[in-house]
Amino acid sequence: MHQCIFVYFSCQVIFKDKLISMYHCGIYPNMDAKRKNYNTTLRSDLIRDLKILAAKKDARVNDLLEEAIQDILKKYEDKKER
């Protein structure tokens, strides 16, 4: 059985009547999976777009990154099997 931790937090940063940042957090399933920190650098435009997508989907940036990594691993694993 998966444990779920329920946390909801929403924050909008507005400067001079312009939304400059938005953060959302929600329910995070599968938090019992073993996790490890991994640091890297990314293009600033990708980070910006990823944060916007996460806010629109009400998801964590980390979850979107994990989904993308799983997709690319599957993509190259499928090619290797051919």
C-alpha positions in Angstrom: 0.0 0.0 0.0 1.3 3.5 -0.9 1.3 6.2 1.7 0.2 9.6 0.8 1.2 12.8 2.4 -1.4 15.6 2.0 0.0 19.1 1.8 -1.4 22.0 -0.1 0.3 25.3 -0.4 -0.2 28.0 -2.9 1.8 31.2 -3.2 1.8 33.9 -5.8 4.4 36.6 -5.8 3.2 39.8 -7.4 5.4 42.8 -8.0 4.0 46.1 -9.5 0.7 44.4 -10.4 2.5 41.6 -12.3 2.6 38.0 -11.4 6.2 37.0 -11.3 6.1 33.7 -9.5 3.6 31.0 -8.6 4.1 27.9 -6.5 1.7 25.0 -5.9 2.0 21.8 -3.9 -0.6 19.0 -3.7 -0.9 15.3 -2.8 2.3 13.4 -3.3 1.8 9.6 -3.7 4.7 7.1 -3.5 6.7 9.2 -1.1 7.9 5.9 0.4 10.1 5.2 -2.6 13.8 5.5 -1.8 14.9 9.0 -2.9 18.4 10.5 -3.4 19.4 14.1 -4.1 20.8 14.9 -7.6 22.0 18.3 -8.6 22.5 19.6 -12.2 22.2 22.8 -14.2 19.5 23.5 -16.8 18.9 26.3 -19.3 17.0 29.1 -17.6 14.2 29.1 -20.2 13.6 25.4 -19.6 13.4 26.0 -15.8 11.0 28.9 -16.4 8.7 26.9 -18.7 8.9 23.9 -16.3 7.8 26.0 -13.4 4.9 27.4 -15.4 3.8 23.9 -16.5 4.0 22.7 -12.9 1.8 25.6 -11.7 -0.7 24.9 -14.5 -0.9 21.2 -13.7 -0.8 21.8 -9.9 2.2 19.5 -9.8 5.7 19.6 -8.4 8.6 20.4 -10.7 10.4 17.3 -9.4 7.5 15.1 -10.4 7.5 16.5 -13.9 11.3 16.0 -14.2 10.9 12.4 -13.0 8.2 11.8 -15.5 10.4 13.2 -18.3 13.4 11.0 -17.2 11.2 7.9 -17.2 9.9 8.7 -20.7 13.4 9.2 -22.1 14.7 6.0 -20.5 11.8 4.1 -21.9 12.4 5.7 -25.3 16.0 4.6 -25.5 15.3 1.2 -23.9 12.7 0.5 -26.7 15.3 1.4 -29.4 17.9 -0.9 -27.8 15.5 -3.8 -27.9 15.0 -3.6 -31.7 
